[in-house]
Amino acid sequence: MEIRSDDGARVRIRPVGYQPGVEPPDDPATVADWHDWLLVEVDARTADGQSWSHCAPCLTVTEAVELADWLRQRVEAALDPSAPPALVRFIEPNLALRTRVIRRRRMELTVEFSHESLPPWMRRQPLSAVYPLALTVSADALAVAVEQWARDCAAYPRRATC
């Protein structure tokens, strides 16, 4: 999916495959989704033109589907200017997303990058370092991006555990 902000900032996020070479845990029955990590490619640009990209196994197949559902809910919430802000986080802390409604059908979507996903110009310490990329978008534009994300994710279903 690609999300473009009114100020020229943008982010592209797409799954590009399953994480290769994943060894099963000692007891696979106790670790959900251990074999379903997705490599996620992210390309981001700030409003002032600084850009970076990375590719890392930072979402499971289940989380990718949940992200689409969460974003759809946020599109619907944008109908109500008094909708509360929302946050979604994942097992791997590389990405998190926040939304807040600015006015009816307009929102600020903040993609928070951390750990391996930080821009190269940012220090990696402390481990809690986060780079927020704020995007001002319409609910309609976000709805289009979400459906692209869902189509991209459909190419990577949950794999059988056998």
Secondary structure, 3 states (H helix, E strand, C coil): CEEECCCCCEEEEEEEEECCCCCCCCCHHHCCCCCCEEEEEEEEECCCCCEEEEEEEEEEHHHHHHHHHHHHHHHHHCCCCCCCCEEEECCCCCEEEEEEEEECCEEEEEEEEEHHHCCCCCCCCCCCCEEEEEEEEEHHHHHHHHHHHHHHHHCCCCCCCC
